[in-house]
Structure formats: C-alpha cells, structure tokens
Amino acid sequence: MDLKTFNTFVNDYSKRFVRFACSYVHDEKVSEDLVMESMMVYWTKKDSLSADTNPPAYVLSVLKNRCLDHLRHVAVTQNASETISEMKLWEIETSIKTLEAFEPSEVFTDEINNLVSKTLLELPETTRRIFMMSRYENMKYKDIAAECDMTVKGVEFHISMALSSLRKALADYLTVSVILFFFQ
C-alpha cells in the first residue's frame, strides 16, 4: 500500500472507526486520537504483515485494543480518585468527630498544667531554658540564639526536642490540633 492508497483508506474508514471507538470511550477527541494511532500502527507495520492481511480488520483490531487500554486506564484513574475521595471523606469525618468531642475547658485543667510543668523540668536545662524563652517570653529565635551564644539552627533543635517531649507526654490528653495550637 502506497501513501496515496493509505490516504484514501484513511478517508474511507476513519469516520467509521471514530464512531466505533466513540461508542465505547464516549469522547470524540479521544476516539479520533485512538483511530489515528491505530492507523499509524498499521502504516508502520504494513511491510511486515502477510499479504492477505485485511487492512480495515487489522486497524479495527488495533483500535479495539487501544480502546480497551484507554478504558482500563480510565477505570484505574476513577478507582484511584474514588479511593482518594473516600480517604478525604474519612479524614473530614474524623476531624468533625474530634472537634465535636473537644472540650476547650479540658485544655487548661490542673492535671495537664502539671504534666507540662513536669515534662519541662525533665528536659535538659538548655532545652528548657530555650523553650521557655520562646514560648513564655515570646522571644524570637535569633534573639534566643544571640543570648545563648548559639546558631538559630541550634535554637530550632532545642525547641523541636521540647515539643517532641511535650507531644509524647500529652498524647493521651490532647488531640494533635490542640498540641500544635499551643506548642508551635
């Protein structure tokens, strides 16, 4: 088949093939792309095919497989989207339940205050001092670094250690949101 014959073949069959593909994939642009890909597969392999190969049947067979691949891809994508949506819904429902159960008055109970104080006392002196400067005296990290003769990264390290200890100590009492609210 020469190029002129191939062009005639494309003109004669492409609309039929597009209608066939569109009846399955329900998207005309995608169908047109799949038809052109299928015809190009035939064109590139025409010399290696047997002489008795029926070109329309061959292209239709390739098109069928391309449609199947496309539909499988759409199914996988749809399943992934649904899974993500389900996870997001679960996350939202969990947040709603957590907020409904949250009692602000419980945040300031003596037991929690005592636990915070005890945890801070168990910290190394430098870490405790830096944390207190940051959270209770509202000093900036660079000012703390200058006063303690260390780098800002060093201050960040000590604050991180203190927050980690407080998160562990308060894990049974507070939700993560509340811990982050008070100690970030």
JOBELMO-V268432 format. One line per field, one symbol per residue. ss: DSSP state (@ for helix, = for strand, . for the rest). psi: psi as a letter, one per 30 degrees, with the letter a starting at -180 (. if undefined). Layout:
BEGIN
ss->???
psi->???
END
This chain:
BEGIN
ss->..@@@@@@@@@@@@@@@@@@@@@@@..@@@@@@@@@@@@@@@@@@@@@......@@@@@@@@@@@@@@@@@@@@@@@@@@@@@@@@@@@@@@@@@@@@@@@..@@@@..@@@@@@@@@@@@@..@@@@@@@@@@@.....@@@@@@@@...@@@@@@@@@@@@@@@@@@@.....@@@@@@@@.
psi->kleeeeeeeeeefeeeeeeeeffefhjeeeeeeeeeeeeeeeefgeffllfgkjeeeeeeeeeeeeeeeeeeeeeeeeeeeeeeeeeeeeeeeeeeeeeefkjefffgleeeeeeeeeeefflkeeeeeeeeeeeffhkleeeeeeeghlleeeeeeeeeeeeeeeeeegefelleeeeeefg.
END
